[in-house]
Amino acid sequence: MSPSAACCFDTLATNPRWQTFTAEEHRKVGAFVRRWRIKPGDRVLEPGCGSGRLTAVLAALTGPTGRVLAFDAAPACIRLAAQRCLPPHVTLRTARAETLALAPESFDHVICFNVFPHLVPQVGIARCLAAALRTGGVFWIAHTGSRAFVNAVHRRGPPALHDHLLPTPRRLARLLHEAGLKEVAIDDRADRFLARAVRRVS
Ligand SMILES: C[S@@+](CC[C@H](N)C(=O)[O-])C[C@H]1O[C@@H](n2cnc3c(N)ncnc32)[C@H](O)[C@@H]1O
């Protein structure tokens, strides 16, 4: 991550817009949760968890027999997430996706929620995150806006984020295949984006 991008995310941490869900976002997250099918006992990895607003939802889905590892590059975000007093089966870490060491095959789901465009280089980081999935584990990329909406927001945001974009479906499918994933399915709608891919046998 570039220093200027890191600076943007430190600022974002203090923006209340990223600390709770609006009613509309809440509805979309509910729809994502139905697709994710996270069960009690599952192990979930959440890169770029921000203030932990989704982490709390994931923790409720896995229950105490599962676990959630949520991390973010911005220390201010992790401080906010820590203030939520999440249950003990949640681990919060300040870490960058490009350098975090993850045990191989130790998760059932990777949930990239409103974060994938920022995980640069995307193929390298997707490969590392995918390697942390068990065979058959599922990698998700979810956004509460369409691809066009997300990219437009980033293009008119701070210069450091102008090239933090969701690839075209064709390029994203190729990228996820290169990262060791299969069965890529991409659902780009007017009001949300969801991509799913399954960890191949290693
Ligand atoms: C748009 S925010 C979304 C936060 C959260 N997922 C949510 O929806 O509330 C993107 C988050 O990703 C984090 N991030 C960006 N690049 C990252 C990286 N390379 N490694 C870890 N976190 C990163 C930022 O610090 C920021 O908190």
The ligand as an ORCA input file, in Angstrom:
! r2SCAN-3c Opt
* xyz 0 1
  C     -13.548      1.138      2.196
  S     -12.908      0.584      3.713
  C     -14.028     -0.732      4.125
  C     -13.930     -1.157      5.542
  C     -14.893     -2.293      5.933
  N     -14.689     -3.473      5.141
  C     -16.318     -1.813      5.874
  O     -16.974     -2.000      4.845
  O     -16.729     -1.194      6.843
  C     -11.454     -0.293      3.176
  C     -10.593     -0.755      4.335
  O      -9.555     -1.575      3.836
  C      -8.351     -1.290      4.524
  N      -7.250     -1.667      3.637
  C      -6.950     -1.133      2.433
  N      -5.884     -1.724      1.910
  C      -5.507     -2.676      2.797
  C      -4.461     -3.626      2.827
  N      -3.581     -3.704      1.825
  N      -4.365     -4.455      3.876
  C      -5.259     -4.376      4.915
  N      -6.254     -3.474      4.948
  C      -6.378     -2.639      3.901
  C      -8.422      0.187      4.818
  O      -7.596      0.580      5.884
  C      -9.898      0.389      5.094
  O     -10.209      0.281      6.455
*
